[in-house]
Amino acid sequence: MRVGRNDYTLFSRGDFSAFWALFTDNLVNLMVLAGICQFVFQMPADIVYGKIVPGAAIAILAGVAAYVLLAKRAAAQHGRDVTALPYGISTPVMFVYLFGVIGPIYWATNDPVLAWQVGIGAGFMGGIVAALGALVGPWLKKVTPRAGMLGTLCGIALVFIGTVPLATVFENPFIGFASMIIILWGLVGRFRLPFNIPAGLLALMVGTGVALATGQSSISFEGVGFYPPVPYVGDLIAGIQHLFNHPELFLVLVPVQIYNFIETMNNVESAEAAGDHYPVATCQITDGVGTMIGALFGSPFPTTAYIGHPAYKRMGAHAGYVIGVGVVIPLAAFFGLLAFLNNLIPVAAAAPVLVFVALSLITNTAHAVRTDHMAAVTIAMMPHVSSFLIIKWGSLIGALGATGATGMLALGDPKLTAALLQQGAHYEGHLALSQGAILTGLIWGAIVASVIDGKFRNAGGFAFAAFAMASVGIIHSATLHWPELTTVSLGYLIAAAFLFIYPIFHREDAAEPEAEPIATAQVSPGE
């Protein structure tokens, strides 16, 4: 470790391996959003590859520049090497924008251009909301236990960043296993590969080679060209006007952007747990401004500090890996090479890198929190499992309809809900947990961690905040609404009252549980 203001170098040997991991992460997101926009929402290629992808690249470039400067400043302040925060398009929020904003406009109007305009309008307004998170971010970070913040990230990592890509690997094991074993060997096991080749690069090369040999990918130059980034002021204004003419869209936009700035806060906490300290308010402003820049240049999708900083720090990366992504992604976007890579690289070859990111985040969390706080981490993960179930149940109903099934009950129909309950599928409970899952996970993780520490008023504050949010639909509801008492919100109110009142009657000598820890208890064979 070097000490001194001028000793920090932007590039290290670890940046090469980290670059391929972060590049793959961003590449997969761009491939997915391009495919959905082009083939589900019927957007023409000139919008997808000529406007959306270059706009996303500009947003990534702007954010990378900011985070490199933050890394240099952090290294100077603390007198040691640091790893820059990874940055890119927020995966969960990307899907919300696709199917909660762009999709409904397209399905209602059958106008892909209007859907894109509303998308960039929503992205710009959402960037403002995300940047405003800086007003409360530092205070939230101060009062929220680390277990709550990292636990809800672990839930996202386990379900969406880990399990879904792993399922992709098993859908195409001939390609996926070839890449997976290299990732496990080089990144998880940290064993040296021939010629010190980065595991992420070798995994992509081997997986793509297998796909080419078996005819599952192709070399196609369709879409390759020059797509310079251009500001789309008129389209942006048209999209914002449509938003204000249809304010119900803000019911999707505002909660998801609250999620986005909470995600940034959590990811900054994840970096701090790994040893690198960054100002949360500055990071939230960076993400909001980056999103607004991207929207101005044609991308509807919010950007954020990424999950996964501990994985890149473990590789020994400095800032060079994000600089590499900030150069390569824009070049690929401006010259249409993402369309080329979309045809060339199979998803199963890239998916194992995401599995590694999930494994690293969860493993680092286990080392970053106290052992007794793992209960808080665990409960914070659970709402994301419910979110995954609700999404997949909806996909199942949609797939049945697409294949011609008739006479089906809609998901949420009372008869179907009752039938699911008889089969042990608790639809209503999972639905409530899934709505605002990241906030729900953070809240319950914070409550449990605070109770474990005997900080009952802090726990009560989070329970009361959950009551307020549930009352207006930020959590446990599909839409925002005027304050109303529901069974869930009343449940939070009762919990908050107990947590505030209990310390009044609480005796100091009863603070610690009297029972021995399970690990030391003696159990006879007959018990």
C-alpha positions as CSV (number, residue, x, y, z in Angstrom):
1,M,0.0,0.0,0.0
2,R,1.4,3.4,-1.0
3,V,1.0,6.4,1.2
4,G,1.1,10.0,0.1
5,R,-0.9,12.4,-1.9
6,N,0.8,11.9,-5.3
7,D,1.4,8.1,-5.1
8,Y,-2.0,6.9,-6.2
9,T,-1.9,5.5,-9.7
10,L,-5.1,5.2,-11.8
11,F,-4.1,1.9,-13.2
12,S,-3.0,-1.4,-11.6
13,R,-2.7,-5.0,-12.7
14,G,-6.0,-5.8,-11.1
15,D,-7.8,-3.3,-13.4
16,F,-7.5,-5.5,-16.4
17,S,-9.5,-8.4,-14.8
18,A,-11.9,-5.9,-13.2
19,F,-12.5,-4.2,-16.6
20,W,-13.8,-7.4,-18.2
21,A,-16.1,-8.0,-15.3
22,L,-17.6,-4.5,-15.3
23,F,-17.6,-4.3,-19.1
24,T,-19.6,-7.6,-19.3
25,D,-22.0,-6.3,-16.7
26,N,-22.7,-3.1,-18.7
27,L,-22.7,-5.0,-22.0
28,V,-25.4,-7.5,-20.8
29,N,-27.6,-4.6,-19.7
30,L,-27.2,-2.8,-23.0
31,M,-27.9,-6.0,-24.9
32,V,-31.0,-6.7,-22.9
33,L,-32.5,-3.2,-23.2
34,A,-31.7,-3.0,-26.9
35,G,-33.4,-6.4,-27.5
36,I,-36.5,-5.5,-25.6
37,C,-36.9,-2.0,-27.1
38,Q,-36.3,-3.4,-30.7
39,F,-38.3,-6.6,-30.6
40,V,-40.9,-6.2,-27.8
41,F,-41.7,-2.5,-28.2
42,Q,-41.0,-2.5,-32.0
43,M,-38.7,0.5,-31.8
44,P,-36.8,1.0,-35.1
45,A,-33.0,0.3,-35.1
46,D,-32.2,3.9,-35.7
47,I,-33.8,4.8,-32.3
48,V,-32.3,1.8,-30.4
49,Y,-28.8,1.9,-31.8
50,G,-28.8,5.5,-33.0
51,K,-30.2,7.2,-30.0
52,I,-30.8,5.1,-26.9
53,V,-27.5,3.2,-26.9
54,P,-25.3,6.3,-27.6
55,G,-27.3,8.2,-25.0
56,A,-26.6,5.5,-22.4
57,A,-22.9,5.6,-23.4
58,I,-22.8,9.4,-22.8
59,A,-24.4,8.9,-19.3
60,I,-21.8,6.2,-18.5
61,L,-18.9,8.4,-19.7
62,A,-20.1,11.3,-17.6
63,G,-20.5,9.2,-14.5
64,V,-17.2,7.4,-14.9
65,A,-15.4,10.8,-15.2
66,A,-17.0,11.9,-11.9
67,Y,-16.2,8.6,-10.1
68,V,-12.6,8.6,-11.2
69,L,-12.2,12.1,-9.7
70,L,-13.9,10.9,-6.5
71,A,-11.4,8.0,-6.3
72,K,-8.4,10.3,-6.7
73,R,-9.8,12.6,-4.0
74,A,-10.4,9.6,-1.7
75,A,-6.9,8.3,-2.2
76,A,-5.4,11.7,-1.5
77,Q,-7.6,12.2,1.7
78,H,-6.8,8.8,3.1
79,G,-3.3,8.4,1.8
80,R,-3.8,4.9,0.3
81,D,-5.0,3.1,-2.7
82,V,-8.7,2.9,-3.3
83,T,-11.0,1.2,-5.9
84,A,-13.3,3.5,-7.8
85,L,-17.0,2.9,-7.6
86,P,-18.3,0.9,-10.5
87,Y,-21.0,2.7,-12.5
88,G,-23.5,1.9,-15.2
89,I,-27.2,1.4,-15.9
90,S,-29.2,0.3,-12.9
91,T,-30.5,-3.2,-13.7
92,P,-33.6,-3.3,-11.5
93,V,-34.6,0.2,-12.4
94,M,-34.0,-0.5,-16.1
95,F,-36.7,-3.2,-16.0
96,V,-39.1,-0.9,-14.2
97,Y,-38.7,1.8,-16.9
98,L,-39.0,-0.8,-19.6
99,F,-42.2,-2.4,-18.4
100,G,-43.6,0.3,-16.1
101,V,-43.1,3.4,-18.3
102,I,-42.1,2.7,-21.9
103,G,-44.2,-0.5,-22.2
104,P,-47.6,0.9,-21.1
105,I,-47.2,3.9,-23.5
106,Y,-46.4,1.6,-26.4
107,W,-49.2,-0.8,-25.6
108,A,-51.7,2.0,-25.2
109,T,-50.7,4.0,-28.4
110,N,-48.8,1.5,-30.5
111,D,-46.4,4.4,-31.1
112,P,-42.7,3.4,-30.4
113,V,-41.5,6.9,-31.0
114,L,-43.8,8.4,-28.4
115,A,-42.8,5.5,-26.0
116,W,-39.2,6.5,-26.4
117,Q,-40.0,10.3,-25.9
118,V,-41.9,9.5,-22.7
119,G,-39.1,7.3,-21.6
120,I,-36.4,10.0,-21.9
121,G,-38.8,12.5,-20.3
122,A,-39.2,10.1,-17.4
123,G,-35.5,9.5,-17.2
124,F,-34.8,13.2,-17.0
125,M,-37.4,13.8,-14.3
126,G,-36.3,10.7,-12.5
127,G,-32.7,12.0,-12.5
128,I,-33.9,15.1,-10.6
129,V,-35.6,12.9,-8.0
130,A,-32.4,10.8,-7.7
131,A,-30.2,13.9,-7.2
132,L,-32.6,15.2,-4.5
133,G,-31.7,12.1,-2.6
134,A,-28.5,13.9,-1.6
135,L,-30.6,16.1,0.8
136,V,-31.4,13.1,2.9
137,G,-28.8,10.5,1.9
138,P,-26.1,11.4,4.5
139,W,-28.7,11.4,7.3
140,L,-30.2,8.1,6.2
141,K,-26.7,6.6,6.0
142,K,-26.0,7.7,9.6
143,V,-29.2,6.2,11.2
144,T,-29.5,3.0,9.1
145,P,-27.6,0.0,10.4
146,R,-25.1,-1.4,7.9
147,A,-26.8,-4.8,8.0
148,G,-30.0,-3.3,6.7
149,M,-28.4,-1.5,3.8
150,L,-26.1,-4.4,2.8
151,G,-28.8,-7.0,3.4
152,T,-31.2,-5.6,0.9
153,L,-28.4,-5.4,-1.6
154,C,-27.6,-9.0,-0.9
155,G,-31.3,-9.8,-1.7
156,I,-30.9,-8.2,-5.1
157,A,-27.6,-9.9,-5.7
158,L,-28.9,-13.3,-4.7
159,V,-32.0,-13.3,-6.8
160,F,-31.5,-11.0,-9.8
161,I,-27.8,-10.8,-10.2
162,G,-27.0,-14.3,-9.2
163,T,-29.9,-16.7,-9.6
164,V,-31.3,-15.4,-12.9
165,P,-27.9,-15.5,-14.7
166,L,-27.2,-18.9,-13.2
167,A,-30.5,-20.1,-14.6
168,T,-29.3,-18.7,-18.0
169,V,-26.2,-20.8,-17.6
170,F,-28.3,-24.0,-17.0
171,E,-30.5,-23.2,-20.0
172,N,-27.5,-23.4,-22.2
173,P,-25.0,-25.5,-20.2
174,F,-22.8,-26.3,-23.2
175,I,-21.8,-22.6,-23.4
176,G,-22.5,-21.6,-19.9
177,F,-20.5,-24.3,-18.1
178,A,-17.5,-23.6,-20.2
179,S,-17.5,-19.9,-19.1
180,M,-18.6,-20.7,-15.5
181,I,-15.7,-23.0,-14.7
182,I,-13.2,-20.3,-15.8
183,I,-14.9,-17.7,-13.6
184,L,-14.9,-20.0,-10.6
185,W,-11.3,-20.9,-11.2
186,G,-9.9,-17.4,-11.9
187,L,-12.2,-15.0,-9.9
188,V,-13.8,-17.0,-7.1
189,G,-10.9,-19.4,-6.5
190,R,-8.3,-16.7,-7.5
191,F,-6.0,-19.2,-9.2
192,R,-3.7,-18.1,-12.0
193,L,-4.8,-18.7,-15.6
194,P,-2.3,-19.3,-18.4
195,F,-0.3,-16.2,-19.4
196,N,-2.2,-14.3,-16.6
197,I,-5.1,-13.8,-19.0
198,P,-8.1,-12.2,-17.1
199,A,-10.7,-14.8,-16.2
200,G,-13.6,-12.5,-17.5
201,L,-11.9,-12.2,-20.9
202,L,-11.1,-15.9,-21.2
203,A,-14.6,-16.8,-20.2
204,L,-16.1,-14.6,-22.9
205,M,-13.7,-15.9,-25.5
206,V,-14.3,-19.6,-24.6
207,G,-18.1,-19.2,-24.4
208,T,-18.3,-17.3,-27.7
209,G,-16.0,-19.8,-29.3
210,V,-18.3,-22.7,-28.3
211,A,-21.3,-20.7,-29.5
212,L,-19.7,-20.1,-32.9
213,A,-18.7,-23.7,-33.2
214,T,-22.2,-24.9,-32.4
215,G,-23.9,-22.2,-34.6
216,Q,-25.5,-20.5,-31.6
217,S,-24.0,-17.1,-32.4
218,S,-23.0,-15.4,-35.6
219,I,-20.6,-12.7,-37.0
220,S,-22.9,-10.0,-38.4
221,F,-22.0,-6.4,-39.3
222,E,-25.7,-5.4,-39.5
223,G,-26.2,-2.2,-37.6
224,V,-22.5,-1.2,-37.6
225,G,-22.1,2.5,-38.5
226,F,-21.5,5.9,-37.0
227,Y,-24.0,7.1,-34.5
228,P,-22.7,10.3,-32.9
229,P,-24.4,11.4,-29.7
230,V,-26.8,14.3,-30.3
231,P,-29.0,16.1,-27.7
232,Y,-32.7,15.6,-28.4
233,V,-34.2,18.7,-26.7
234,G,-37.5,18.7,-28.6
235,D,-38.2,15.0,-28.0
236,L,-37.3,15.4,-24.3
237,I,-39.7,18.3,-24.0
238,A,-42.4,16.3,-25.7
239,G,-41.9,13.4,-23.4
240,I,-42.0,15.6,-20.2
241,Q,-45.2,17.3,-21.5
242,H,-46.8,13.9,-22.0
243,L,-45.8,13.0,-18.4
244,F,-47.5,16.0,-16.9
245,N,-50.6,15.3,-19.1
246,H,-50.6,11.8,-17.6
247,P,-49.5,12.3,-14.0
248,E,-50.4,8.7,-13.1
249,L,-47.0,7.8,-14.6
250,F,-45.3,9.6,-11.8
251,L,-46.7,6.9,-9.5
252,V,-44.2,4.6,-11.1
253,L,-41.5,7.1,-11.6
254,V,-41.2,8.6,-8.1
255,P,-41.0,5.3,-6.0
256,V,-38.5,3.7,-8.4
257,Q,-36.2,6.8,-8.2
258,I,-36.5,6.7,-4.4
259,Y,-35.3,3.2,-4.8
260,N,-32.5,4.3,-7.1
261,F,-31.0,6.9,-4.6
262,I,-31.4,4.3,-1.8
263,E,-29.5,1.8,-4.0
264,T,-26.7,4.4,-4.5
265,M,-26.6,4.9,-0.7
266,N,-26.4,1.1,-0.1
267,N,-23.6,0.7,-2.7
268,V,-21.6,3.5,-1.1
269,E,-22.0,1.7,2.2
270,S,-20.9,-1.6,0.5
271,A,-17.7,0.2,-0.6
272,E,-17.2,1.6,2.9
273,A,-17.5,-1.9,4.3
274,A,-14.7,-2.9,1.9
275,G,-12.5,-0.1,3.1
276,D,-13.1,2.7,0.7
277,H,-15.0,5.9,1.8
278,Y,-17.0,8.0,-0.5
279,P,-19.4,10.9,0.2
280,V,-22.9,9.5,-0.3
281,A,-24.5,12.9,-1.2
282,T,-22.0,13.5,-4.0
283,C,-22.6,10.1,-5.4
284,Q,-26.3,10.5,-5.4
285,I,-26.0,13.9,-7.2
286,T,-23.6,12.2,-9.7
287,D,-26.1,9.4,-10.4
288,G,-28.9,11.9,-10.9
289,V,-27.0,14.2,-13.1
290,G,-25.7,11.3,-15.2
291,T,-29.2,10.1,-15.7
292,M,-30.3,13.5,-16.8
293,I,-27.4,13.8,-19.3
294,G,-28.3,10.4,-20.7
295,A,-31.9,11.4,-21.1
296,L,-31.0,14.5,-22.9
297,F,-28.9,12.4,-25.4
298,G,-31.6,9.8,-25.9
299,S,-31.4,7.2,-23.1
300,P,-34.4,6.7,-20.8
301,F,-32.5,4.5,-18.4
302,P,-31.2,5.7,-15.0
303,T,-27.5,5.2,-14.1
304,T,-26.2,4.5,-10.7
305,A,-23.1,3.4,-8.7
306,Y,-23.1,-0.3,-9.2
307,I,-23.4,-3.2,-6.8
308,G,-20.1,-5.1,-6.8
309,H,-17.4,-2.7,-5.5
310,P,-16.1,-5.3,-3.1
311,A,-15.6,-7.8,-6.0
312,Y,-13.5,-5.3,-7.9
313,K,-11.5,-4.3,-4.8
314,R,-10.8,-7.9,-4.2
315,M,-9.2,-8.0,-7.7
316,G,-6.9,-5.2,-6.7
317,A,-8.5,-2.7,-9.1
318,H,-7.9,1.1,-8.8
319,A,-9.7,3.4,-11.2
320,G,-8.4,2.0,-14.5
321,Y,-11.2,-0.5,-14.9
322,V,-13.9,2.1,-14.9
323,I,-11.9,4.3,-17.2
324,G,-11.6,1.4,-19.6
325,V,-15.4,0.9,-19.5
326,G,-15.9,4.7,-20.0
327,V,-13.8,4.5,-23.2
328,V,-14.8,1.2,-24.7
329,I,-18.6,1.3,-24.1
330,P,-19.0,4.8,-25.8
331,L,-16.7,3.8,-28.7
332,A,-18.8,0.6,-29.2
333,A,-22.0,2.6,-29.0
334,F,-21.0,5.4,-31.3
335,F,-19.8,2.9,-34.0
336,G,-22.7,0.4,-33.7
337,L,-20.4,-2.3,-32.4
338,L,-22.9,-3.2,-29.7
339,A,-25.2,-4.6,-32.4
340,F,-22.2,-6.7,-33.6
341,L,-21.5,-7.9,-30.1
342,N,-25.1,-8.7,-29.5
343,N,-25.0,-11.2,-32.3
344,L,-21.6,-12.5,-31.4
345,I,-21.6,-13.0,-27.6
346,P,-24.3,-15.4,-26.2
347,V,-25.8,-14.3,-22.9
348,A,-24.8,-17.7,-21.3
349,A,-21.2,-16.8,-21.9
350,A,-21.5,-13.5,-20.0
351,A,-23.8,-14.6,-17.3
352,P,-21.2,-16.3,-15.0
353,V,-19.5,-12.9,-14.5
354,L,-22.7,-11.6,-12.9
355,V,-22.9,-14.8,-10.7
356,F,-19.4,-13.9,-9.5
357,V,-20.5,-10.3,-8.6
358,A,-23.4,-11.7,-6.6
359,L,-21.2,-14.2,-4.8
360,S,-18.6,-11.5,-3.9
361,L,-21.2,-9.0,-2.6
362,I,-22.8,-11.6,-0.3
363,T,-19.5,-12.9,0.9
364,N,-18.1,-9.5,1.6
365,T,-21.3,-8.6,3.5
366,A,-20.8,-11.7,5.7
367,H,-17.4,-10.3,6.6
368,A,-18.4,-6.7,7.0
369,V,-21.2,-7.1,9.5
370,R,-21.1,-8.5,13.0
371,T,-22.1,-12.2,13.3
372,D,-25.2,-11.5,15.3
373,H,-26.4,-9.0,12.7
374,M,-26.6,-11.8,10.0
375,A,-30.2,-12.2,11.2
376,A,-30.8,-8.7,10.0
377,V,-29.0,-9.3,6.7
378,T,-31.1,-12.5,6.2
379,I,-34.5,-10.8,6.8
380,A,-33.5,-7.9,4.5
381,M,-32.9,-10.4,1.7
382,M,-36.4,-12.0,1.9
383,P,-38.6,-9.4,0.2
384,H,-36.5,-9.8,-3.0
385,V,-37.4,-13.5,-3.2
386,S,-41.1,-12.4,-3.1
387,S,-40.4,-9.8,-5.8
388,F,-38.8,-12.6,-8.0
389,L,-41.8,-14.8,-7.5
390,I,-44.4,-12.1,-8.4
391,I,-42.4,-11.2,-11.5
392,K,-42.2,-14.9,-12.6
393,W,-45.8,-15.6,-11.8
394,G,-46.7,-12.6,-14.0
395,S,-44.4,-14.0,-16.7
396,L,-46.2,-17.3,-16.5
397,I,-49.6,-15.8,-17.0
398,G,-48.3,-13.8,-19.9
399,A,-46.7,-16.8,-21.5
400,L,-50.0,-18.8,-21.2
401,G,-51.9,-16.0,-22.9
402,A,-49.3,-15.7,-25.6
403,T,-49.6,-19.4,-26.4
404,G,-53.3,-19.2,-26.9
405,A,-54.6,-20.3,-23.5
406,T,-58.2,-19.0,-22.9
407,G,-60.5,-18.7,-20.0
408,M,-57.6,-17.9,-17.6
409,L,-58.1,-15.9,-14.5
410,A,-55.9,-12.8,-14.2
411,L,-53.2,-12.8,-11.6
412,G,-54.7,-11.3,-8.5
413,D,-58.2,-12.6,-9.2
414,P,-59.8,-13.6,-5.8
415,K,-60.6,-17.1,-7.1
416,L,-57.1,-17.6,-8.4
417,T,-55.6,-16.2,-5.2
418,A,-57.6,-18.6,-3.1
419,A,-56.6,-21.5,-5.3
420,L,-53.0,-20.6,-5.0
421,L,-53.3,-20.4,-1.3
422,Q,-54.7,-23.9,-1.2
423,Q,-51.6,-25.0,-3.1
424,G,-49.3,-23.3,-0.6
425,A,-48.5,-20.3,-2.8
426,H,-49.1,-17.2,-0.7
427,Y,-49.8,-14.7,-3.5
428,E,-51.1,-11.8,-1.4
429,G,-48.2,-11.9,1.1
430,H,-45.6,-12.2,-1.6
431,L,-47.3,-9.3,-3.6
432,A,-47.1,-7.0,-0.5
433,L,-43.5,-7.9,0.1
434,S,-42.5,-7.4,-3.5
435,Q,-43.9,-3.9,-3.8
436,G,-41.0,-1.6,-2.7
437,A,-38.8,-4.7,-1.9
438,I,-35.6,-2.7,-1.5
439,L,-37.1,-0.3,1.0
440,T,-38.9,-3.1,2.8
441,G,-35.7,-5.1,3.0
442,L,-33.8,-2.1,4.3
443,I,-36.5,-1.3,6.9
444,W,-36.8,-4.8,8.3
445,G,-33.0,-5.3,8.3
446,A,-32.6,-2.0,10.2
447,I,-35.4,-2.9,12.7
448,V,-33.8,-6.3,13.4
449,A,-30.3,-4.9,13.7
450,S,-31.5,-2.1,16.0
451,V,-33.4,-4.6,18.2
452,I,-30.4,-6.8,18.5
453,D,-28.3,-3.8,19.7
454,G,-31.0,-2.7,22.1
455,K,-31.6,0.5,20.2
456,F,-35.4,0.3,20.4
457,R,-36.2,3.9,19.6
458,N,-34.1,3.6,16.4
459,A,-36.1,0.5,15.5
460,G,-39.3,2.3,16.3
461,G,-38.3,5.1,14.0
462,F,-37.9,2.7,11.1
463,A,-41.2,1.0,11.9
464,F,-43.0,4.4,12.0
465,A,-41.3,5.4,8.7
466,A,-42.6,2.2,7.3
467,F,-46.1,3.1,8.6
468,A,-45.9,6.4,6.8
469,M,-44.7,4.9,3.5
470,A,-47.2,2.1,3.6
471,S,-50.0,4.6,4.2
472,V,-49.3,6.4,0.9
473,G,-48.3,3.4,-1.2
474,I,-44.5,3.8,-1.4
475,I,-44.2,0.3,-0.1
476,H,-46.7,-2.6,-0.2
477,S,-48.8,-1.0,-2.9
478,A,-48.8,-0.8,-6.7
479,T,-49.4,2.9,-6.8
480,L,-49.1,6.1,-4.7
481,H,-52.3,7.2,-3.1
482,W,-53.7,9.6,-0.4
483,P,-52.9,8.5,3.1
484,E,-55.1,5.6,4.3
485,L,-55.0,3.0,7.0
486,T,-54.5,-0.5,5.8
487,T,-53.8,-3.7,7.7
488,V,-50.2,-3.5,6.8
489,S,-49.8,0.2,7.8
490,L,-51.6,-0.4,11.1
491,G,-49.3,-3.4,11.7
492,Y,-46.3,-1.1,11.3
493,L,-47.9,1.5,13.6
494,I,-48.5,-1.1,16.3
495,A,-44.9,-2.3,16.0
496,A,-43.6,1.3,16.2
497,A,-45.7,1.9,19.3
498,F,-44.4,-1.2,21.0
499,L,-40.8,-0.3,20.2
500,F,-41.2,3.3,21.5
501,I,-43.1,2.3,24.7
502,Y,-41.2,-0.8,25.7
503,P,-38.0,1.0,26.8
504,I,-40.1,3.0,29.4
505,F,-40.8,-0.2,31.3
506,H,-37.6,-2.0,30.3
507,R,-35.2,-2.8,33.1
508,E,-31.5,-2.6,32.5
509,D,-30.9,-6.0,34.0
510,A,-33.3,-7.5,31.4
511,A,-31.4,-6.1,28.5
512,E,-29.5,-9.3,27.8
513,P,-31.3,-12.5,27.1
514,E,-30.9,-15.0,29.9
515,A,-30.7,-18.1,27.7
516,E,-27.3,-19.4,26.7
517,P,-26.3,-19.2,23.0
518,I,-27.3,-22.2,20.9
519,A,-23.7,-23.0,20.1
520,T,-22.9,-23.7,23.8
521,A,-26.2,-25.3,24.9
522,Q,-25.9,-29.0,25.9
523,V,-28.5,-31.2,24.3
524,S,-28.9,-34.8,25.4
525,P,-29.5,-37.5,22.7
526,G,-33.0,-38.0,23.7
527,E,-34.1,-34.4,23.4
